[in-house]
């Protein structure tokens, strides 16, 4: 179960991580 620690560690960095990609308004 290494998905939980990975998610918790990436959750606070998700906005910064998504900013690296040119996503077209992803607000589902």
PAKOL-36215 format. One line per 5 residues: their letters; for each residue y, x, z of N, C-alpha, C. Coordinates in Angstrom, 3 decimals. Last residue first. Layout:
% residues N
a> Y/X/Z/Y/X/Z/Y/X/Z ~ ...
% end
This chain:
% residues 28
xxxxx> 19.506/-13.638/-13.084/18.571/-14.767/-13.157/18.521/-15.451/-11.795 ~ 21.494/-11.821/-14.330/21.712/-12.634/-13.128/20.817/-13.855/-13.153 ~ 22.330/-9.239/-15.951/21.034/-9.755/-15.499/21.231/-10.529/-14.199 ~ 24.225/-8.267/-18.246/24.364/-9.307/-17.219/23.031/-9.908/-16.826 ~ 22.423/-6.223/-19.934/23.379/-7.275/-20.293/23.405/-8.415/-19.278
xxxxx> 22.176/-2.884/-18.872/21.637/-4.243/-18.790/22.723/-5.277/-19.078 ~ 21.950/0.072/-19.482/22.901/-0.892/-20.054/22.342/-2.307/-20.061 ~ 21.198/1.903/-16.508/20.750/1.233/-17.723/21.787/0.208/-18.189 ~ 22.334/2.763/-14.271/21.989/3.810/-15.226/21.565/3.195/-16.563 ~ 22.524/0.632/-12.675/23.761/1.039/-13.356/23.475/2.110/-14.398
xxxxx> 20.146/0.489/-11.404/20.324/-0.385/-12.565/21.555/0.021/-13.363 ~ 20.683/2.266/-9.356/19.605/2.573/-10.297/19.770/1.755/-11.574 ~ 22.600/1.085/-7.905/22.924/2.387/-8.483/21.900/2.755/-9.549 ~ 21.174/-1.194/-7.116/22.416/-1.325/-7.901/22.776/-0.022/-8.599 ~ 18.990/0.101/-5.640/18.766/-0.682/-6.866/20.049/-0.809/-7.709
xxxxx> 19.111/1.287/-3.266/19.601/2.091/-4.386/19.415/1.361/-5.713 ~ 17.978/-0.387/-1.449/19.403/-0.074/-1.259/19.976/0.716/-2.421 ~ 15.293/-0.302/-2.655/16.101/-1.521/-2.556/17.596/-1.224/-2.404 ~ 13.893/1.972/-2.390/14.649/1.819/-3.636/15.572/0.609/-3.583 ~ 12.650/1.738/-0.023/13.429/2.963/-0.227/14.297/2.850/-1.474
xxxxx> 11.288/-0.578/-0.294/12.306/-0.509/0.758/13.207/0.704/0.555 ~ 9.536/0.203/-2.326/10.508/-0.864/-2.566/11.653/-0.790/-1.554 ~ 8.024/2.145/-1.058/8.778/2.501/-2.264/9.884/1.476/-2.526 ~ 6.829/0.749/1.014/7.770/1.833/1.335/8.625/2.213/0.131 ~ 5.286/-1.084/-0.710/6.266/-1.538/0.282/7.280/-0.446/0.610
xxx> 3.571/0.420/-2.215/4.600/-0.341/-2.915/5.701/-0.784/-1.949 ~ 1.483/1.549/-1.101/2.667/2.409/-1.169/3.806/1.693/-1.884 ~ -1.201/0.843/0.000/0.000/0.000/0.000/1.246/0.875/0.000
% end
